[in-house]
Amino acid sequence: MNRAVVYQAFGGPEVLELREALEPHAKAGEVRVKVAVVGLNPMDWVLTSMPEIAERFGISLPAGFATDFAGTVDEVGEGVTGFAVGDRVYGGALGRAAADHAVVNLATDTILHTPEGINDEVAATLSIAGMTASAALAAIDVQAGDTVLIGNASGGVGVLAVQLARLAGARVIGTASKSTFDFIGHLGAEGVTYGDGLADRVREIAPDGISAATDLFGTETAEAALALGVPAERISTIAAGPNPPGGVKATGGVNATPEDLKRITDGIVAGDITVPIAATFPMQQIQDAVRQQADRHVHGKIIVTL
């Protein structure tokens, strides 16, 4: 049998159930992964609670839960090359990660070998957050000498975006609550409180101006950057929908590549990038894990262990 987190109605964390199901098996072009750790993302609970968004991603009820995983290949389908039983892997399988076994399609899902020196807890956090952070910065071409404003710098995507921008040679100012300033400061960002008057506070910190911005939560940072005179083509958003304000660039993980993830894992192995784990839950406490994730005051990533 195979334990899996499922839901049969849309709603909050209370709809998630841990159930026994028949074991899935790898078909042609697929591998089966014995999942060790699941990394949670805001997208997971958005799909669970918003049927109109779930429909856009092809999700119908009953459905499985979560996307990011790390574990070990334990079954290889016909025609698969590059992966073998026993390989440590990580990646993303939409709506199938929170289970003892996840079947991953090499053509449509994300799966990569986990580098030596990276444990499953860290690897499980990387697929969505890493590709999203990479895409958000690539869209605005962050370079050495830039001063970049990053909205929601302490979140799961933000912690990686801050470090990637710093590695590119940019000065980073990150929006956060004042209690979080020390946390993002250790990652390389100067903190500025979000909320009304953001543009004025950024102007005080950076009187010579900012040259680029990425908004990782809503539109507040993008609007502040526009008010500060940043050209729209040097502002990106990941959560403002297809038509963000002022013609700024909407982007997301779909615009990144596995090479972007390799750049991040290389940085982790070299000690240049860290992934803060905010909390760890067993799979039996999946509802509590999602409640903490949905609270949106998480400093880093939440993981679920199997």
Disulfide bonds with the S-S distance in Angstrom:
none
